[in-house]
């Protein structure tokens, strides 16, 4: 990977990682990624035509040696600290999209929280918010 990542790219890496960590990138998760990019202010200036290339770059890194650690480090080093909680919230959104969070996804969230140095209370609030949003009536 020669070109530097943008904050947009790093946030997309987080979502791709959250989708791929359980070895299945399902349609619900991919649809959710597209929806988030389409309506969140943090992606306002993102060129949607780049999404597939960015996701492919992330998948290539994940498939490499120590891929998860490499992507986590890349995300941490690329994002400004003010977007760390946003990255965590995006990971939670994608993990929750299929209405069940698997053990692998929980482990990724823990790794992401630790790598970004987020406090447990902030993460618990983000997770609780997702539970409320995705609850069935």
C-alpha positions in Angstrom: 0.0 0.0 0.0 1.7 3.1 -1.2 -0.8 5.9 -0.8 -1.5 7.4 2.6 -5.0 6.7 4.1 -7.5 9.3 4.7 -9.7 9.4 7.8 -12.6 8.2 5.6 -10.5 5.2 4.5 -9.6 4.3 8.1 -13.3 4.5 9.2 -14.2 2.2 6.3 -11.4 -0.2 7.3 -13.1 -0.4 10.7 -16.4 -1.2 9.2 -15.0 -3.8 6.8 -13.0 -5.4 9.7 -16.2 -5.6 11.7 -18.0 -7.3 8.9 -15.2 -9.7 7.9 -14.0 -10.7 11.4 -16.5 -13.6 11.6 -15.4 -14.8 8.0 -18.8 -13.8 6.6 -19.4 -10.4 5.1 -23.2 -10.7 4.8 -25.6 -8.5 2.8 -27.0 -6.9 5.8 -23.6 -5.7 7.0 -22.6 -4.5 3.6 -25.9 -2.7 3.2 -25.4 -1.1 6.6 -21.9 0.1 5.6 -23.4 1.8 2.5 -26.1 3.4 4.5 -23.7 4.8 7.1 -21.5 6.2 4.4 -24.5 7.7 2.7 -25.9 9.6 5.7 -23.3 10.3 8.4 -21.8 13.8 8.4 -18.3 12.3 8.9 -18.5 10.9 5.3 -19.9 14.1 3.8 -16.8 14.6 1.5 -16.2 11.0 0.8 -16.2 9.9 -2.9 -18.6 6.9 -3.0 -16.9 5.6 -6.1 -13.8 4.8 -3.9 -15.7 2.5 -1.5 -15.0 -0.8 -3.3 -11.3 0.0 -3.8 -10.9 1.0 -0.1 -12.8 -2.1 1.1 -10.6 -4.3 -1.2 -7.4 -2.7 0.2 -8.6 -3.4 3.7 -9.5 -7.0 2.8 -6.0 -7.5 1.3 -4.4 -6.2 4.5 -6.6 -8.5 6.6 -5.6 -11.5 4.6 -1.9 -10.8 5.1 0.3 -11.9 7.9 -0.9 -10.5 11.2 -3.6 -8.7 9.2 -5.9 -7.8 12.0 -3.1 -6.2 14.0 -1.9 -4.3 10.9 -5.3 -2.9 10.2 -5.9 -1.9 13.8 -2.5 -0.1 13.9 -3.2 1.6 10.6 -6.6 2.8 11.8 -5.1 4.1 15.1 -2.2 5.9 13.3 -4.5 7.4 10.6 -7.5 8.6 12.6 -7.4 11.8 14.6 -8.2 11.0 18.3 -11.5 12.9 18.0 -12.7 10.2 15.7 -11.8 7.2 17.8 -15.2 6.9 19.4 -16.8 7.4 15.9 -14.7 4.4 14.7 -15.9 2.3 17.6 -19.5 3.3 17.0 -19.2 2.3 13.3 -17.8 -1.1 14.3 -20.7 -1.6 16.7 -23.2 -0.6 14.0 -21.9 -3.1 11.5 -21.5 -5.9 14.0 -25.2 -5.3 15.1 -26.6 -5.1 11.6 -27.5 -8.8 11.4 -29.2 -8.5 14.8 -26.7 -10.8 16.6 -23.2 -10.1 17.7 -20.9 -13.1 17.5 -17.9 -13.9 19.8 -15.5 -12.9 17.1 -17.2 -9.5 16.7 -17.1 -9.0 20.5 -13.4 -9.8 20.5 -12.8 -7.3 17.7 -14.7 -4.6 19.6 -12.5 -5.3 22.6 -9.3 -5.1 20.6 -10.5 -1.9 18.9 -11.4 -0.3 22.2 -8.0 -1.2 23.7 -6.0 -0.1 20.6 -7.7 3.2 20.5 -7.5 3.7 24.2 -11.2 4.2 24.6 -12.7 4.1 28.1 -15.1 1.3 29.0 -17.9 3.7 29.9 -17.9 5.4 26.5 -17.9 2.0 24.8 -20.7 0.7 27.0 -22.8 3.8 26.1 -22.2 3.2 22.4 -23.1 -0.5 22.7 -26.2 0.3 24.8 -27.3 2.8 22.1 -27.0 0.1 19.4 -29.0 -2.4 21.5 -31.8 0.2 21.8 -31.7 1.0 18.0 -31.7 -2.6 16.9 -34.3 -4.0 19.4 -37.3 -5.7 17.9 -40.7 -4.5 19.0 
